Amino acid sequence: MVRIFKHYVPHAVLLLGLLDFVLLICSAEIAWVLRARQIGMEVDYILNRAVPLLGFAAALQAAMVAVGVYGTEALQSLRFSVARVLVAVSLGVILHSVLYFLLPGMALWRSNTLYAMVIATVALIGLRMLLGSIFGGEVFRRRIIVLGAGDRADRIRQLEKRQGSSFFVVSYIRMSDGEPVIEEAIPRKAIHNLADYVVRLGASEVILALQERRNAVPMDDLLRIKTTGVHVNDLSTFLERETGRVDLDSVNPSWLIFSDGFSSGRRLSTVSKRFFDLSVSAILLLLTAPLIVLAALLVKLDSKGPAFYRQKRVGLYGQEFWITKLRTMRTDAEVDGQAVWAEKDDPRITRLGYWLRKLRIDELPQCWVVLKGDMSFVGPRPERMQFVKDLEKDLRFYAERHMVKPGITGWAQINYPYGASLEDARHKLEYDLYYAKNYTPFLDILILLQTVRVILWHDGAR
């Protein structure tokens, strides 16, 4: 994987994204030339129209990221990929049209856009068919060797079997660290020179997955492997990279302290994030005010009670603040004010509330909370104090998620369905810790784009 602004991007995704961007620019250029010749216009030097070409490519690629064209399913299934490409091109053209309206000099003419849309669709689908037929799904998978044969090593084996895995294990090596779980593991004593063995198998990485690391870490072996140019990682770092979350079963406080992340020297990023929150929340409130008023009237007509509800949630540094949302539940949803987990097909949700949640319209009033500075657009989901106190007792490092502002959307929200149990809260905490550890504006943009996918396909709404 390649690390871009502290976020891991698979080689296959990066390469495919670059090829797509080149194809989009070529599609826009071909469309320009065809249309120019149709109307008898002279085709001048390509750099004179570089900005509109780049504007078209950027709009469509942003839409492709947003709808999940580079997700695991799209990389594994041609049918799924084609469906997402079609949706992405349609959304991308709409975004490009908005760009044409706001900044005409940065977009193609409308007549060019139609040609470019058709050409780009054919080119993007054709590229995926070509790569699938030539390479299949194995060419981008990395070869790794695992030191260990116990439960921790078995976790890597289970991850390898997952659809869309970016690696495969060429060898498990049993060290003297307990009973083996992986029977096919080779005893360390059977390998004379471990560094030479790693090189001969063509491994690009060695993962240390010992059950008991005390007096068992083969420091001499790891040093020799490292000097051959092969990467050496511990299990926690490997799982963070491969899953996009901080694995609570394998991490310890020292790993969190000494690993790269949780940087306090990101003042510029914090300032830019606040500027984005201020400007976008103000614009959204102005644009969606009629929709919020209409939805509020419908809520009043649909069920008894107020149109809006306010509730205290836990925010930055564990401080409580008030959130404001459109009411989607009955007024008697919580008895005596006791917090209750939401559940699938929750009977407390009103008829209109179901659709408000599906379309995320109930979240729009939270733009006011963002404008005030209590929340951000991107961050961990804010929870009730009662839930937070209970979860801090049951889950390690739960308090660390409050080291960043809570958000309307977030890394956990786009990667895991709406949580309604302790186990769900645990999984979402792992994603929240990843966000808190690796936050950059790049990750925020990625989350905002992929929130479109969640809205379109109703992932996580409850």
N, C-alpha and C positions, 0 to 999 in steps of 0.2 A: 504494500500500500504506500501511497504518497501522502505526506502530511502537508496540508495547505492551511496556513493560519491556525495551526494547532488541531485541525480536524482531519481525520484519516479519510482518504478517498482511494478506493480500489484502482489499481492500474487499468483494469478493463473499462471502468467508468470514465476515467480521465482520457484514455485513448479514444473511446467512442465519442465522448463529448467534443474533443478537438476535431475529429473527423466530421461530426455533425455540423460544427460551426463552419468548417471549410465548405461543406456541401451547401449550407444555407447561403453563404456569400456567393458561391458559384450559381446557385439557383436564381438569386436576385439579379446577378449580372446577366445571365442568359435571358431572363425575363425582360430586362431593360433593353438589351440589344434587339430581341424579337419585336418588342413594341416600337422601338425607334425605327426599325426598318419598315414596319407596317405603315407608319405615318410619314415616311420619307424624311426622317430627321437624321442628321449626321451623328454617327457614334464617335464621341470624343474619347480622350484619354481616361482610363478607368479610375485613376486617382481623383479625378474631378467629381466623381460621385461616390467616393469611398464612404463618406458619412452616412448617406441613405442605405448603402449596402450593409454597413455594420449595424445600423439601426434595425433593419429587417432581421438580420441574423440574431442580434441580441434579444429582440422581442420574442422570437419563436423559441430560442433556446431557454429563455426564462420560463416560458410556458411549459416546455418539456420537463424542466426540473420540477415545476410546480405540480404537474399531474402524475409524476412518478415514472417517466420514461426510462430513467436510469436506476430504478429500483430493482430488487432481486427478481421479482416475478417477470418484469419486462426483459431482463437479461436472459432468463431461462426459457421463456415461452414466446415464440414468434407471433402467435395469435394475440396474446396479451399485449405484446409490444406494438403491433400494428394498431390495435384499438386505442392504446394510449397516444400513439403518434398522431392519429386522426383527431383526437380531442385536443392535443397540444397545438397542432397547426391551426385549428379553428380558434382556440383561445389566443394564440399568438397573433393571428391576423387582427383580431379585435383589439388587442393591446397595441399593435402597430398602427391601427386606425386612430386610436386615441393619441398616439405619438404624433401622427400626421396632423391631427386637429390642433395639438398644443404647440408643436415645433415642426412646421412643414418642411423645413430644410433638412431635418434628420430622418425623414422617412421617404419611402418610394411613393410615386404617384399611384393613385387608386387603380388605374388600368394596369400598371406594372405589377401591383400587388396580387391581382388575380392570377396572372401568369406565374408569378413566383410561388404562390401558394400551391398550385398544381405540380409544378416542377419539384418543389421541395418535398412534397408528400411522396412522390414517386422515388426521389433520390434517397430519402431517409429510410423508407421501407426496403428499397433495393439494397442499401448498404447492410441492413440487418440480415436479409436473406443471404447475401454474399458471405458475410462473416460467419454466419451459422453453418453454411455448407462447406466452407474451407477449413475453419478451425474447430468447429463444435464448441463445447463448453469447457474443455480442459486446458486450452492453451494459456489462459491467464492465471491458472491456479499455481500457487507457490508450493515448492517441495520443502517440507520441514521434518526435523528429527526431534523426538520428544525424549528428554531424560527423565525417566520415571515410568512406573507401570502400575501405580495404585489408582485410587479414586480420582485424584487430581488429573492424572493422565487420561483417565476414562472420560473426563469432561471434554477434553480436546477431541477425543474420538467421536463423542456424540455431536459435537459442533461440526466436525468434518462431514458427518452424514446429512447435515441440514441442507436443504435445497439452496443453491446459490453460494455454497461455501467457496471461499477464495483460496483455499489451500488443500493439500492432501498430505498425510503423514507417510513418509517412506520408511520410517523405522522407529520402533519404541525400544528404549534401552533400559533394562532393569538395573537400578542401582541398589545399594544395600540400605533401603529405607522402608522396610516393611513388606507385608505380604503382597504379591502381585495380583492385580485384577485383570490385566491384559496378558493372556497366556502366551501370545506369540512374541512377547518382548524378548529381546536378546540380552543375556547377562553381560554386564560390563566387563567381567573377567574374560569373556570370549573374544573381546576386541583388543588387539595389541596396541594400536595407535588410534585413539578416538578422533583426533583432528583429521588424520588421513582418511578415516572411514567416512566422516562427514563430507569431505571434499569429493571422494570417489562416488558417493551417492548423488552428488549434484544438489545438495540441500542449500537453500538460501538462508535458512534460519534454524536455530536450535532453541527449544523452549525448555526451561527448567521447571519441571512439574513434580518435585519430590514431595512425598508425604511428610517427611520429617527432615527439615533442613539443618537442624543442629548437628554439627560434625559430619554431615553427609554431603555437603556441597563440594563437588570436585573442582576446586579452584584451578589446579594446574591444567586440567582438561579444558575448562572454559577459557582460560587465558590463551591456550594454543589455538583453540577454535576461533577465538576473536581475532587473533593475529593473521589468520588465513583469509579474513575478509567476510566471514560468515557472521550474520547478526546473532546475538545471544540475548534472549529476553526471559523475564520471569513470567509466571502464569498470569498474574494480575494485569500486567501491561499488555500481554497478548490478548487476553479476553476483552480488555477495554477497547483495544483497536479493532478486534473482529466483530464485536457486538454493539459498539457505540454506547456502552454503559459501564459503570464502575461495579464490578462483581463483588457483592458483599460477602460471599462465601470465601473468597480468597484474599481479600485485602486486609491489611492491618494498619494501625495508625502510622507506623513508621513509613509505610509505602506512600500514604497520602501526604506525609510531611516532606519526604525527600523526592517525590516524583515531580515531574514538570507539570505545573498547573497552579491554580488558585493565586495567580500573580496579582500583587497589589499595585504593580507599576503599570496600570492600564487606564490612567486618568484620561488620556485622549479618547479611548474607546468609550469610557463612561460619559464624557461630555457629548460625543457624537450620538450615543444612544439616547441621551436625554433630549437633545435637539430634535432627533427623529421622532421621539414620542410626543413632544410638544407640537411640532408642526403637523404631523399626521393625525393626531387625536383631534386637533382643532378643525382640520379640514373634514375629517370624517363626521364630526358632530354637526357641522354646517350642512354637509351633503345628505346625511341620513336623518336629520331632524324630522322631516315630514314622515318618514317611515316609522321612526320611533313613536311619534304622536299617534299615527294610525294604528300601530300595534298595541299601544297603550289603551286606545279606545276599544279595540277588539277584545283585549283581556278583560276589561270592565264588563263588556256585554256577554262574554263567554262564561264567567263565573263570578261569584261574590268575592269581594275583597278589593284591596288596592291594586292599581295597575303595576306599580313598582314595589320591590321589596329591598330593604337594606339589612345588611347582616355584617357582624364583625368577623374579620378574618385575620390570620397571622401573616405579617409581611416581613420586610427587611429587618434583620437583627431581632426577630421574634416580637416586634411591636405590632399591636393590633391596629386595624384601620377598618373603615366602613366601605363595603362594596355596594353598588347599586345595579340591579338588573331588572328586567321585565319579569313579572311573576309568572311562573310556569306550573306551579303546584297549588293545590288547595290550601286554604288558610289554616286548616287543621293538620297540616302535613307532619308537624312535630308536636308531640304531646308534652306539655309543661316545658317547652323550649329545649328539650333534650335532643342533641344531634343524632341523626339516624343516617346510616349509609344508604346511598341510592342503590337501586337494584334494577335488574333487567325488567323491562315492561313495568316500571314502577307505577302502581295504581294511584299514587298521589298526584301524578302529572295530569293536568287538564287536557282536554281535547286540543285546544289551541296551543297549549304549552308544548305538546309533542312536536308540532311543526315549528314552533319558535326555536326549540332546541336543535331540531334537525338542520335548520337553515342558519343557526347561530345568531338569529336576530335578537335573542334575549341578552346576548353579550354586548350589544351596541352601547347601552348606557354606561358601560364600564370605561368607555373612552373618556368620560368625565373624570373618573378615578385616575386614569393615566395622565390626563392633563394636570391634575393636582399634584402628581408625583408620587402617589402611594403605590402605584403599580407601573409596570412597563408593558409594552405589547408582547414581549418575549420574556419568559421566565417560568419558574416552577408554579404550579397551580396553588393558589392560596387556600389554606384549609381552616376549619373552625378550631378554636383554641382547645376545645374538648378533645377533638381528634388528635391534635398535635401532642397534647400531654400524654395520651395513651400510646401513640406511635413512638414517641421518644423513649418510652419504657421498653418497648418491644423490638425496636429497630436501631441498630448501631448507626451512628453518624446522621441520624435524622435531623438533628439541629443544624447541621452544616448546610442544608438546602436553603436556610434562611439567610445565608451570607450574600445572596443576590436578591434583587427585587422580584416579587412574584409577577406573573404575566397572564395575559388573556390566552395566549397560546404558548407552547414551549416544546422542548425536545421530547419530553415524556408524553405530551399530549398527541404528538404526531406519530410516535413510535409504539404506543401501547394503548389499548382500549381503555375506556373510562373505568377507573378502579373502584370497586365496591367491597373490598375485603382487605384483611391484613396482608395476604399474599400479593394482591394487586398493588397495595401501597408499597410493598417491598420492591417490586419490579419497577414501579414508577420512581422510587427513590434512587435506584441505580442510574436511571436516565437523568434525573435531576442533578445528581452528583457529577455526572459526566459534563453536563452543561455548566455547572458552577466551576468545575475544574478547567474546562477548555473554552470558556466564553471568549468570543471575538465577534466583531461586527459581521464577519463572513458567515459565522454560524447562525447569527440572527437572521441574515438575509435568506440563508438556506431554509431555516424553519418557517419564515414568513411565506416563502414560495410554496413549500410543501403543505402548508395549512390549506392551500387551495384544494389539494388532493383530498384532504380530510373533509372539507366542506362538500365537495362534489360527490364523494362516495360515502358520506355520512359515517366515516370511521370515528369511533369513540364517543359519539353522542349518546347521552343517557339523561 
